[in-house]
Amino acid sequence: MSGRLPPGQRWVEELIVYDIGPVPPLDLRDFRLRLVGAVAQPQELTWAELLALPQVQVRADFHCVEGWSVPDLLWEGVSGATLVELVRPDPEAAWVVAYGRDGYSTNVPLPHFARPETVLAHSLNGNPLPLEHGWPLRLVVPSLYAWKSAKYLVALEFRRDLKRGYWEERGYHDVGDPWRGERRR
């Protein structure tokens, strides 16, 4: 497993929970995922519509900028590539900003968002996503540090220009590649 561990990381057994504040309650009947911005086909998906899209399972390691990594997590949901096909971003689109219902946001380079292993996850290790890990929906971007995997996901904004999210505004790297050690700008 050592070849799978980026520089400066150590393996731990379980995900450590980080939140920026309280998470407003949600009834799944009221859930909406907004897909907006520089796209040909903006969408607003209900929970049932999201679950009706093709589903994928992705087994991936999860790397936190704090220096810990969890191996072999199994995420299930809708791939970022499926959503890219659905909304058809403008050719000039370069970024996706993910928004959580807790006020969190993060920017993800569109090429990372569109990778086959990027998933909007509703399940973790065969069970519904626990609240502390982003229920009901979490963006999971295994190719980047975990702060790019926004919890409590409610919107994705496709952009031509860079708009920094919560941690990026505080000096974190705009990309966040763990193999390059891209922690801070």
NUSE-914049 format. One line per field, with one value per residue (C-alpha): residue in one letter; x, y, z; residue number from 0. Coordinates in steps of 0.001 Angstrom, whole numbers, plus 524288, in hexadecimal, padded with zeros to 5 digits. Each point is the difference from the previous one (the first is absolute). Layout:
<pts>
residu [A ...]
u [X ...]
v [Y ...]
w [Z ...]
num [NUM ...]
</pts>
This chain:
<pts>
residu [M S G R L P P G Q R W V E E L I V Y D I G P V P P L D L R D F R L R L V G A V A Q P Q E L T W A E L L A L P Q V Q V R A D F H C V E G W S V P D L L W E G V S G A T L V E L V R P D P E A A W V V A Y G R D G Y S T N V P L P H F A R P E T V L A H S L N G N P L P L E H G W P L R L V V P S L Y A W K S A K Y L V A L E F R R D L K R G Y W E E R G Y H D V G D P W R G E R R R]
u [80000 80B86 8004A 7F233 8037E 8032B 80BB3 7FD85 7F43A 7FDB7 7F577 7F4E4 7F485 7F45E 7FC15 801E4 7F48D 801E4 7F4FE 7FFE6 7F37C 7F27E 7F935 7F1E8 7F647 7FAF3 7F433 80373 7F2DB 80589 80D74 8046A 80D4A 80200 80939 80220 80987 80759 7F800 7F6EF 7F5FC 7FE7A 7F916 7F932 7FF2F 7F746 80502 7F83F 80556 80DEC 7FE37 7FA2E 80CD4 80A15 80684 80E48 80845 80D81 80A1C 80A20 80953 7FC56 80ADD 7FE45 808A4 80238 808CF 7F71B 7FAC7 7F5A9 801EE 7F5FE 7F362 7F49F 7F7A5 7F36F 7F8A2 80013 80CD5 80488 80177 7F163 7FCA5 80959 7F8C0 7F2F1 802E0 809D2 8095E 8044E 80CFF 80605 7FB67 80BC0 7FAE0 7F4F2 7FC76 7F93C 7F6D4 7FB50 7F3C6 808AD 805B3 80C69 8053C 80BE8 8050D 803DF 806E4 7F65D 80999 8007A 7F134 7FDFE 808FE 7F978 8035E 7F974 7F2A7 7F48D 7FEBA 7F3CD 805CD 80C98 804AB 7F2AE 7F7F4 7F911 80980 8003A 7FC26 80D99 805CC 7F6E7 7F26C 7F90C 809E2 80E7F 808F5 80B9D 80C01 80A1E 80A6A 8004D 80129 7F38B 7FC55 7FBF9 7F614 7F524 7F5FB 7F140 8004D 7F4FD 805CC 80A93 8038A 807B1 808B8 8093E 80782 80596 7F74A 8067C 7F8AE 8008D 80DCA 8058A 7FC57 80815 80C40 7FE21 80466 7F63F 80267 80436 806E3 8051C 80A84 805B3 7FE2A 7F752 7FB93 8018C 801B4]
v [80000 8092D 8030D 8056A 809AC 80DE2 806EF 804EC 7F71A 7F502 7F575 8008A 7F6A4 8093F 80D0D 80B6B 80973 80E6B 809E0 80ED4 80192 7FAA2 7F8B3 803F2 7F4B5 7FA7A 7F81E 7F834 803FB 80DD7 7FC3E 806EA 7FF56 80C0F 7FEAD 80DC2 80973 7FEB2 7F47A 7FD6C 7F8A2 8052A 7F64F 7FF57 7F1BD 7FA6C 7F4BF 7F649 805D5 7FF35 7F1AE 7FD27 803F4 7F545 7FBED 7FC5A 7FA34 8059C 7F9FA 80A43 804BF 80CD2 809CC 80B44 80C0A 7FE19 7F464 7F443 7F6A2 7F54E 7F486 7F8FA 80760 7FBAF 80B67 7FE75 80A5C 80786 80264 80DBF 7FBA2 7FCDF 80DA5 80611 7F8AD 80469 80EA2 80135 80A7C 80AF3 7FD36 80B00 7FA56 7FCE2 7FEF9 7FA13 8066C 7F6B4 805A2 7F95E 80340 8039A 80BAA 7F8E0 8013A 7FB5F 80175 7F400 80050 7FACC 7F57B 7FA44 800F8 7F8BF 7F48E 7F28D 7FEA1 80CC3 7FCF7 80702 7F5EE 7FC4C 7F36B 7FC93 7F1F4 7FA83 80876 80D09 80B35 80382 80DE1 80336 7FC21 8085D 7F9C6 7FF67 80367 80274 80354 7F6B0 8039B 7F557 80667 80BFA 802C4 7FD8E 80E62 7FF6C 7F554 8092B 7FA76 802AD 80302 80882 806D3 7FF2A 80C41 7FE36 80BDA 80576 807AC 7FC68 8024A 7FB98 7F867 8001F 7FAB6 8057B 80DB6 7FCE4 7FCBA 7F1B9 7FBF0 80190 7F22B 7F81D 7F451 7F763 7F9D6 80D8E 80448 80B6A 80421 80EC9 80A0A]
w [80000 80191 7F167 80167 80AAB 7FB83 8061B 80DCA 80259 809DA 7FFEF 809E2 80154 7FF84 7FA58 8094C 80043 7FCEA 7FE49 7FEFA 807C9 8028B 7F520 7FD71 8006A 7F33D 7FBE5 7F3CD 7FA24 7FFA6 7FABF 7F3A2 7F96A 7F798 7F45A 7FAE6 7F9D2 7F33E 7FAE5 7F495 8083D 80DFE 808DE 80D15 80417 80A85 80850 7F7B1 7F35D 80527 803C7 7F288 7F973 7FD4A 80CB3 801EE 80AC2 80217 80925 80369 80A60 806A3 8030B 80993 7FF69 80EB2 7FCAF 801CE 7F5C9 8008D 7F6AC 7F7AE 80268 7F783 7FB4E 7F836 7F878 7F340 7F903 7FD25 7F1D2 7FF6F 804B3 7F62C 7F535 805A6 800CC 7F4CF 80528 7F700 7F930 8081E 80D0B 80884 80DFA 807D0 80CE8 8096A 80A4C 80C6B 807A3 80B96 7F88A 7FBD7 7F22E 7F89C 7F224 7F820 7F2C7 7F5EC 7FB22 80DD7 8017F 7F319 8038B 800C6 80E79 8040C 805BC 80634 80ABC 80782 8059E 806FA 80199 7FC3F 8093D 7FE83 801EE 80E89 8039B 8052B 7F2D6 7F7D9 7FF82 7F70F 7F565 7FFC4 7F4C9 80092 7F7F1 802FD 7F774 80905 80E89 807A8 801DA 7F1A6 80375 8045A 80977 80081 7F16D 7FA98 7F411 7F5B4 7F88D 7F36C 7FDA3 7F5D8 80A4E 80D2F 80BC1 80C8C 80A48 80EDC 80203 7F35D 804AC 80C1D 7F836 7FC6D 7F26D 7F4ED 7FAF5 80C00 7F9CF 80B34 7F770 7FDB5 80E18 7FBA4 80D74 7FF8C 7F54C]
num [0 1 2 3 4 5 6 7 8 9 10 11 12 13 14 15 16 17 18 19 20 21 22 23 24 25 26 27 28 29 30 31 32 33 34 35 36 37 38 39 40 41 42 43 44 45 46 47 48 49 50 51 52 53 54 55 56 57 58 59 60 61 62 63 64 65 66 67 68 69 70 71 72 73 74 75 76 77 78 79 80 81 82 83 84 85 86 87 88 89 90 91 92 93 94 95 96 97 98 99 100 101 102 103 104 105 106 107 108 109 110 111 112 113 114 115 116 117 118 119 120 121 122 123 124 125 126 127 128 129 130 131 132 133 134 135 136 137 138 139 140 141 142 143 144 145 146 147 148 149 150 151 152 153 154 155 156 157 158 159 160 161 162 163 164 165 166 167 168 169 170 171 172 173 174 175 176 177 178 179 180 181 182 183 184]
</pts>
